[in-house]
Amino acid sequence: MNISPPYPPTTASLGGVPTIGVDIPICSVFLVLFLIGAVSHMTIFQVNMRRGHKFIISGMMFGFCMARVVTQIMRIVWACYPRSIRVAMAAQIFVAAGVVLLFVINLIFAQRIVRAAHPHSGWHPLFHWAFIALYVMIVVTLAMIITAVIQSFYTLNENTKRIDRDVQLYGQTFYTVISFLPIPLVIGGLVVPRKTRLEKFGSGRWRHKIAILIVSALLLCLGAAFRVGVNFAGGTRPRDDPAGYQSKACFYIFNFVVEIIVILAYVLVRVDKRFYVPNGSHGPGDYSRKEDILMAETRGGGKLQQVIAPEEEVFDDMSTEDVVKHSSSGGVQDPEQARPQSETTIHALAEPADGQARDPTVLRKKPTAPFIEANPFRM
């Protein structure tokens, strides 16, 4: 045992000490996967910025992937130098700190869904400052966890070690709640009756946005809940006698497997399009300010055609792209062509024949907007 700090841990931890034969190949695979995720999200971010499509969350996911690349490198170095306490300390800090960014991203997505479903409540200052307080608590808790991990390597006092463990248990429990929080937020936003129409944002169907967020939140919550459960159950076991749930397989599955699934899924489903909101949104109506009525110029005649959003797009489940496709395929007719037969007859009666005076008693009916048939029961 070292006679000077930092001291090696005396209790078992999830994953244990990495080895060359087992951990280096696994970490190498995850290193490549997270590099792919980093390149993908940064490419999407750069392309969107050139097009004026500002989606900072892609940059955040790039930062998370790079943090996980560093984590894999630290695990590999630790496997090569298993007696280096400082390397072990750095590796454990990176494992604990990286996933926080994904929790914050899901909270941002949940906040946008709530604001779209309930604009006035979602944009209320109390709701806004509640999220600010959550973000502050996340940062403060992360600082507490890092401090407790470092201090646990530099003390032999049992009471201090107990306090450090309690701080880590608090932090992991808090992050488990944060990882689960988007689910009740979204469900609550759906269950509570809306007083205004839904403010659609981004592309894709509304139900798909909700499904993507709930599935990713469940995966991240599963990993966070397993980690805190392991710490509660086996955090005091001797280092040479780890429990079965502290194995390397559990470590990689409930840490990096669930994270890489979420990261690559966010690339495939293009969250940069689905969860995009207009720049400068700061109040009710800003999310859907460009989606109620679109003015599209037809290429053939060069005149403007008014595309009226159908009920499915306004209230539930049709995206703006679907509206444009619907109009271009003949679902929306030109106002002159869509004039009802009865209106044409009235206009004919209102026009005087050659050589006759106009009859003032014949009233001309005002032209009406084209009617778009929409199925109100479509889900």
N, C-alpha and C positions, 0 to 999 in steps of 0.2 A: 504493500500500500504506500502511496506517495506520502511523504512527510510535509509537503508544501502544496498549496492550491495551484491549479484546480485538482479536486479529488475525483476519482472515478465513482460512478453511481453504485450504490449497494442494492438497489431494488430492480426488479425486472421491468422492462418496458416493451411496448408493442413493437414487434419486429426484431428486437434484440440487437446485438452487434452484427453488422454486415460482414459477410465472408466473400472471398474472391471467387470461389467456385459457384456460389448461388446468386449473390446479390449483384455482382458486376454485370453478368449477361442481362439480368432483368432490368437493372438501371440503365443499361445501354439502349435497350428497346424503348423504354419510356423516354429517355433523352431524345431519341429520334422522333418519337410521336409528338412530344411537346415542341420540338423544333418545327415540325410540320404545322402544328397549330399556330406557332408564333409567326411563321412566314405567311400562312394563309390570312390570319387576321390583320397583319400589317399590310399585306397586299390589298386587301379589301379597304382598309383605312386610307391608303394612299390614293387608290383609284377614286374612292368617294370624295376625297378632298379636292381632287382635280375637277370633279364635276360639281363642286359646290354642295355636296351632300355630307354635311358635318355629323359624324356619328362617333363621338369620343369613346364610347364603350368598346369599340373595336380596338382602340389603343390600350384600354385597360386590360382587355383579354390578352393582347400581346405582352403586356407587362407581366401578367400572371404566368403565361407560358415561359417567359424568360426566367422568372423566379423559380419555376419548377425545373428548368434546365440546370440552374445553379444547384438546386436541391439534389438532383441526380448526380451531378459532379461531386458534390460533397459526400454523398453516400459511397461513391466509388473510391474517393480518396480515403474515407474512413475504413473501407474494407482493406485497402492497401496498408494503412497505418492504424491497426485496431487499438494500439496503446496510446494514441494521441488524444488526450482528453479535450484539448481545444478544438480539434476537428470534430469530435463527437458532439461537443456543445453547439458548434455552428450548424452541424447537420440537423440536430433536433430543433433548433430555432427556425431554420428554413422550412422544415416539415410542418411546424405548427403555424407559421405566419402566412404561408402562401395562399391558402384557400380563402382567406378573408375577402380577397377581391371578388371572388365569385359570389359570395354572400351579398356584397354591396351591389353587384350588377343585378342580381335577382330582385333586390329591394327596389332598385330604380325601375325595373320592368313592372313590378307590382304597383308602384306608385303611378305609373302612366296608365295602367289598366283601370285603377280606381278613379283617376281623374277623367278618363274617357267615359266611364259608366256614370259617375256622379260629379259633373264639372264643378258645381258650386261647393260641394263638400270637399272634393279633392284638392281644390285650389284655396281652401280656407287657410288663413294664417296658422291656426292651431295645428292642422294636419301638416302643413309645411314645416313648422318648427318641431313637431314631433319627430319627423324624419331627420332633421338636422341634429336633434338630440341623440337619436339612434346612431348616426354616423360618428358623433363625438364619442359616444360610449364605446363604439367598436374600436376606435383608435386608442382610447385610454386603456381598454381591456387588453388590447394587443401589447401595449407598452408594459402593462402589469405582468403579462405572461412571460414576455422576454426577460424582464427583470427577475422574476421568480426562477426561471430556468437557469439563468446565469448564476444567481445567488446560490442555488442548490449545489452547484459545482464548487463553490468557494467557502463552504461552511461544513463543520462537523457537528454543530449544535443540533440536537434532535428537535428541539422546539422550533428552531428556525426552519429546519427541513419540513416540519409539519405545517408551518405557516405557508411555506413555498408550495407545498402540495395542495393546500386549501385554495390558494390563489389560482393555481392551474386548474383545479376542479371547477372553480367559479367561472373562469374564462371559457373552458370547454363547454360547460352547461349553458352559458350565455350565448355562445356561438351556435349551439344546437338549436336554441330558441330562435335566433336570428335566421338560421337556415330554413326553419319551418315557417317563419312569419309570412312569407309571400302567399302561402296556401290559404290561411284564413282571411288574409286581406282580399284576395281575388274572389273567394267564395262569398265573403260578406258583400263585396261589391256587386255580385250577381244576385244574391238573395234579397238584399234591400231593394224595395221598389224604387224605380227611377222616376224623378219628377220632370226630367227633360229627356230629349232624345239622346241616343248614344253618339258620342263624338268619335267617329272612326279615325284612326291614325295609321300611318304606314301602309304597307301592302299586305295582301293575303286576308284570309277570313278571320273573323273575330274569334271563332271557336278554336282555330289553330293556334292563335297567340296564347290563349288560356291554357291549352293542352301542353304547349311547349314549356311554359313557365312552371306549371304544376309538376310535370314529369322531372324537369331539371331540379326543382326544389326538393322533390322526394328523394332523388338520388343523393344530393348533397346532404340532406338531413339524415339519410341512412348512414352515410360515412361519419358525420359528426356525432350522431347518437351512439354508434358503435365505439368510437374512440373514447367518448366520455364514460361509457359503460365499462370499458376495459380498465380505465383509470380508477374508477370507483371500486371495481371488483378485485383487480389484481395489482393495484398500484403499490402495495406494500409487500408483495411476494419477493423472496430472495432472488438475486440476480441469476443464480445458478439453478433456480427451480421455477421457470416461467410456466404459466398456464397454457393450455391448448389454444385459447382465444388470443394469445399474444404471439402467435406464430408469424413467420414471414409472409405466408400466403394471406393471412388476414390483414397484415400491414399493407401490402401492395393493393389488395382488392378494395379495401375500404378507404384508402387514401388516393392512390393515383389512377386506379381503373375507373372509379366513378367520376373523377375529375376530367380525365381525357375523353370519356364518353360525352360529357357536357360540352367540353370545348369544341370537339369535332362536330357534334350535333349543331352547335350554334353556327358553325361554318356552313354546314350542309343546308340548314333551313333558312339561312340568310337573315339572321336577326337584325342585321344592319338595315334591311328593308322593312321587315315586319314591325319592328319596334321604333322606327324612326318617327320623330315629331318635328314639325317645322321649327326652324331656328327662331329664337326670340319668343317662344311660347311662355306666357306669364299669367294667363287667366282663362276663364271659361270661354269656349269658342275658338281658341287658338289652334287646337289640335285638328279641327275639321274645317278650318276656314277656306281650304281649297278643294273640299270634297263634296259640298252640297250640290253646286251647279257648276259644271265644266263647260267652257266655251271652246269647242274644237273646230278647227278650220278644215273643211272638206277639201281634199286635193283636186277633185274634179272641177267644180264650178268656182272655187275661190271664195264662196260666201260662207258666213258663219252659221253653224248649226248649234242650237242650244240642246245640250244633253242634260236631261232632268234625271236626277238620281232616283231609282226605284225604291220601293219600300224596303226590300231586302237589304240594300246598301245603307239606307239611312238608319234603320232600326236594328238590323241584326247582322247579316252574314254575307253580304256581297261587297267585294273590294272595289276600289276605284277602277282598277284594270278591267274587272269584269263588266263594269258599266260601259267603259269605252268599247270593249269587244261586243257588248250587247247592242250598242248603238251602231257600230260599223257593220254588223251582220244583218241589219234591217229591223232591229227591235225598236228603234226610234225613227220616225218618219219626218220628212220635212213638213213644216206647218201647213204649207199650201196643199201638199198631197194628202195630209191627214185630215183635211176639212170634212166634216160629216156631210152626208147627202142632203139631210134636212137643211143644213146651213146654206148649201149651194142653191137649193130651191128658193129659200127666202131671199137670197141675193138676186136671183133671177126675177122674182116678183117685184123686188124693190127697184130694179132698173127699168126706166120707161122705154117703150118701143119707139121706133122712129116716127117723129112727127107728133108724139103725144106728150102731154105735160106730166111731170112727176106727181104721183099721188102722195100728198103729205101724210095720209093716214096709214101708209104702209111703212112699218118700222123695219129698219135693218138690224138684224141680230149681230151682236158683237162677236168677233172671231174668238174662239176658245183655243187654249193651248192643247197640243196633242195629248191624247190619253195613252198612258203606258200601263198595260195590264200587268199587274204584279200579284203573285200569289202570297197573301198575307200569312199563310200557314206554313210557308217554306222555312225549314230550319237548316 
